[in-house]
Amino acid sequence: MKTADPELMRAINRFHVMDAIRRAGPIARVEISDLTQLSPTTVSAITAALLDDGLVVPRALGTLREPMTDMARGRPRVLLELNPHAAYVVGAKLTPDHITVATTDFCAETLASLTLPIRISRQPVSVIADLIEDGVQRCIADAGLPIEKIAGLCVGLPGRVDRATGICQSSPIFSESNLPLAGHLQERLGIATVIESDINLITMAESWFGEARGLEDFLVVSIEHTLGLGVMVRGELYRGANGLGPDLDSLQLNSETPACLRDIASAAAILRRAEAILDGPQQRAAFRAGRGIATLRAAADAGDPKIIGILREAGAALGFAIANLVLLFAPRMVVLAGEAVSSGDVLLESLSERFRAHLPVSYAPVPDLVVHRWSEDSWARGAAALTLRELYGAPWNTTGPARTG
């Protein structure tokens, strides 16, 4: 039987201490010990190092109510919290028609964000990298920071993304495949860069800031240009053996037809079918201007039976698929995210009906279905959170992440 690597164990313990401070700070050492199940001696050693490195700072106690037992002893507890100025990171999200960027501090609080309405599809990778570079530099400047202060950049996009190599194998927003996007950006900006599937951005955002905060097991289903599935298991993102994560897009609904879930329920499929029906000049102009979902919702609210039928069919397909996912993963919650959730009640009601109808009567507890109604900024903030999560577990020295190699 192999013994644990002491350095690895120290890194893991440090991460858990920092994550406990992030989630519950300002927090006393004894409470960190309770949350992490680490010994008081281990917690004291780790927090002392974090204080020395400037990653954690003590909170002034005069503004907080402390237990009388502490005050009576004359030794009030020292409460610890993350130092927001310890590091800064940037997160970005790419879509077919815009780029969203956010700069955050070490506590994942947004310092600046922006959205650039740029059509990036069918552009060569060098042009795409230039556009992202411009957006990132502008957002960093808006935050009042020099680029040297940025510890990492995470870029999320739809498609099959290999985080380990920094290569986007395929994406509906690119005409090329196997794009070394992370390498292009790191070379231009001089910032450690990773790329992620965009579903992982919103999954991390939900875990840190959203309805799923505090939950260790939940699913996120995004209904955007493509369909995405984020899986959080025991507080960790599930990426699969190949590191590419689950592929909800290609899920087949039955063996009688080659149609996949994306052909019925993705935002692209819904809009494509609706555009063939809503062929008035104003409606066509709205679709071309990127306001297809709003146009779709208006038609459904007005009672258009064909549009309602499209939305109901998409919702039923999603409800069926999500019920099967719940049976496989047994999550506490399922979060619905993405552009199509704003198409109105028809899709969501159909989804909920089919979801509950497909679960066995004996299945309990039925997880909550929650709609994520955040802005584009939340996706970019999720990218920043992914970067921060890596920094929390990284080797540190007194000036920031310790460089290796």
LINVEN-V866701 format. One record per pair of residues at least 12 apart in sequence whose ideal C-beta (glycine too) atoms are under 6 Angstrom apart, sorted by sequence separation. I is the first residue (numbers start at 0). GAP is how many residues later the second one is. D is the distance in whole Angstrom. If there is no record, write none. Layout:
i->I gap->GAP d->D
i->I gap->GAP d->D
//
This chain:
i->19 gap->12 d->5
i->158 gap->12 d->3
i->181 gap->12 d->6
i->218 gap->12 d->6
i->274 gap->12 d->5
i->282 gap->12 d->5
i->321 gap->12 d->6
i->89 gap->13 d->5
i->100 gap->13 d->6
i->117 gap->13 d->6
i->157 gap->13 d->6
i->166 gap->13 d->5
i->167 gap->13 d->5
i->181 gap->13 d->5
i->248 gap->13 d->4
i->28 gap->14 d->5
i->156 gap->14 d->6
i->157 gap->14 d->6
i->180 gap->14 d->5
i->205 gap->14 d->6
i->217 gap->14 d->5
i->16 gap->15 d->6
i->19 gap->15 d->4
i->60 gap->15 d->5
i->88 gap->15 d->6
i->99 gap->15 d->5
i->19 gap->16 d->5
i->165 gap->16 d->3
i->216 gap->16 d->6
i->87 gap->17 d->6
i->97 gap->17 d->6
i->98 gap->17 d->5
i->165 gap->17 d->5
i->202 gap->17 d->5
i->228 gap->17 d->4
i->351 gap->17 d->6
i->28 gap->18 d->6
i->201 gap->18 d->6
i->215 gap->18 d->5
i->86 gap->19 d->5
i->97 gap->19 d->5
i->98 gap->19 d->6
i->115 gap->19 d->5
i->215 gap->19 d->4
i->228 gap->19 d->4
i->15 gap->20 d->5
i->57 gap->20 d->5
i->58 gap->20 d->4
i->85 gap->20 d->4
i->83 gap->21 d->4
i->226 gap->21 d->5
i->270 gap->21 d->4
i->277 gap->21 d->6
i->58 gap->22 d->5
i->83 gap->22 d->5
i->96 gap->22 d->5
i->226 gap->22 d->5
i->273 gap->22 d->5
i->83 gap->23 d->5
i->198 gap->23 d->5
i->225 gap->23 d->5
i->55 gap->24 d->5
i->81 gap->24 d->6
i->12 gap->25 d->6
i->81 gap->25 d->5
i->95 gap->25 d->5
i->113 gap->25 d->5
i->206 gap->25 d->6
i->56 gap->26 d->5
i->111 gap->27 d->5
i->202 gap->27 d->3
i->54 gap->28 d->6
i->16 gap->29 d->5
i->53 gap->29 d->6
i->165 gap->29 d->6
i->198 gap->29 d->3
i->202 gap->29 d->6
i->276 gap->29 d->5
i->111 gap->30 d->4
i->199 gap->30 d->6
i->340 gap->30 d->5
i->54 gap->31 d->5
i->111 gap->31 d->4
i->162 gap->31 d->6
i->198 gap->31 d->4
i->13 gap->32 d->5
i->53 gap->32 d->6
i->110 gap->32 d->4
i->314 gap->32 d->4
i->318 gap->32 d->4
i->322 gap->32 d->5
i->25 gap->33 d->4
i->162 gap->33 d->6
i->273 gap->33 d->6
i->313 gap->33 d->6
i->317 gap->33 d->5
i->321 gap->33 d->5
i->333 gap->33 d->5
i->100 gap->34 d->5
i->160 gap->34 d->5
i->315 gap->34 d->5
i->319 gap->34 d->5
i->332 gap->34 d->5
i->100 gap->35 d->6
i->226 gap->35 d->5
i->310 gap->35 d->4
i->314 gap->35 d->3
i->318 gap->35 d->3
i->322 gap->35 d->4
i->331 gap->35 d->6
i->332 gap->35 d->5
i->333 gap->35 d->5
i->334 gap->35 d->5
i->335 gap->35 d->5
i->336 gap->35 d->4
i->98 gap->36 d->5
i->102 gap->36 d->5
i->160 gap->36 d->5
i->273 gap->36 d->6
i->310 gap->36 d->4
i->314 gap->36 d->4
i->318 gap->36 d->4
i->322 gap->36 d->5
i->330 gap->36 d->5
i->102 gap->37 d->6
i->199 gap->37 d->6
i->272 gap->37 d->5
i->332 gap->37 d->6
i->334 gap->37 d->5
i->100 gap->38 d->4
i->152 gap->38 d->5
i->307 gap->38 d->5
i->311 gap->38 d->4
i->315 gap->38 d->4
i->319 gap->38 d->6
i->226 gap->39 d->5
i->102 gap->40 d->4
i->151 gap->40 d->5
i->152 gap->40 d->5
i->153 gap->40 d->5
i->154 gap->40 d->5
i->155 gap->40 d->5
i->157 gap->40 d->5
i->225 gap->40 d->6
i->149 gap->41 d->5
i->156 gap->41 d->6
i->325 gap->41 d->6
i->153 gap->42 d->6
i->155 gap->42 d->4
i->224 gap->42 d->6
i->223 gap->43 d->5
i->224 gap->43 d->5
i->222 gap->44 d->6
i->269 gap->44 d->5
i->299 gap->44 d->5
i->155 gap->45 d->4
i->89 gap->46 d->6
i->292 gap->46 d->6
i->296 gap->46 d->5
i->299 gap->46 d->5
i->295 gap->47 d->5
i->296 gap->47 d->4
i->196 gap->48 d->6
i->27 gap->49 d->4
i->264 gap->49 d->4
i->292 gap->49 d->6
i->263 gap->50 d->6
i->292 gap->50 d->5
i->27 gap->51 d->6
i->120 gap->52 d->5
i->264 gap->52 d->5
i->25 gap->53 d->4
i->121 gap->53 d->5
i->171 gap->53 d->5
i->263 gap->53 d->5
i->264 gap->53 d->5
i->124 gap->54 d->5
i->171 gap->54 d->6
i->25 gap->55 d->5
i->128 gap->55 d->4
i->132 gap->55 d->5
i->24 gap->56 d->4
i->128 gap->56 d->6
i->132 gap->56 d->6
i->87 gap->57 d->6
i->20 gap->59 d->6
i->21 gap->60 d->6
i->89 gap->60 d->6
i->260 gap->60 d->6
i->20 gap->61 d->6
i->87 gap->61 d->5
i->87 gap->62 d->5
i->88 gap->62 d->6
i->88 gap->63 d->5
i->89 gap->63 d->5
i->90 gap->63 d->5
i->91 gap->63 d->5
i->92 gap->63 d->5
i->93 gap->63 d->4
i->86 gap->64 d->4
i->157 gap->67 d->6
i->157 gap->68 d->5
i->250 gap->70 d->6
i->266 gap->72 d->5
i->266 gap->73 d->4
i->95 gap->77 d->5
i->163 gap->79 d->6
i->159 gap->84 d->6
i->92 gap->105 d->6
i->218 gap->112 d->5
i->217 gap->113 d->5
i->216 gap->114 d->5
i->217 gap->114 d->6
i->223 gap->114 d->4
i->216 gap->115 d->5
i->217 gap->115 d->4
i->218 gap->115 d->5
i->219 gap->115 d->5
i->220 gap->115 d->6
i->221 gap->115 d->5
i->222 gap->115 d->4
i->223 gap->115 d->5
i->221 gap->116 d->4
i->214 gap->117 d->5
i->219 gap->117 d->6
i->222 gap->117 d->4
i->214 gap->118 d->6
i->211 gap->121 d->5
i->205 gap->129 d->5
i->201 gap->135 d->5
i->210 gap->159 d->5
i->204 gap->173 d->5
i->204 gap->176 d->6
i->201 gap->177 d->6
i->204 gap->177 d->3
i->207 gap->177 d->5
i->200 gap->178 d->5
i->203 gap->178 d->5
i->201 gap->180 d->5
i->200 gap->181 d->4
i->203 gap->181 d->5
i->200 gap->182 d->5
i->203 gap->182 d->5
i->96 gap->193 d->5
i->155 gap->227 d->5
i->153 gap->229 d->4
i->153 gap->232 d->5
i->153 gap->233 d->4
i->151 gap->235 d->4
i->150 gap->240 d->6
i->114 gap->261 d->6
i->112 gap->264 d->5
i->109 gap->271 d->6
i->101 gap->275 d->6
i->99 gap->276 d->4
i->107 gap->276 d->6
i->107 gap->277 d->5
i->101 gap->278 d->4
i->100 gap->279 d->6
i->101 gap->279 d->5
i->99 gap->280 d->5
i->103 gap->280 d->4
i->107 gap->280 d->6
i->101 gap->282 d->6
i->92 gap->286 d->4
i->92 gap->287 d->5
i->91 gap->288 d->6
i->90 gap->289 d->4
i->90 gap->292 d->3
i->90 gap->293 d->4
i->88 gap->295 d->5
i->88 gap->298 d->4
i->88 gap->299 d->6
i->86 gap->304 d->6
i->52 gap->343 d->5
i->52 gap->345 d->5
i->17 gap->374 d->4
i->14 gap->377 d->5
i->14 gap->378 d->4
i->10 gap->382 d->6
//
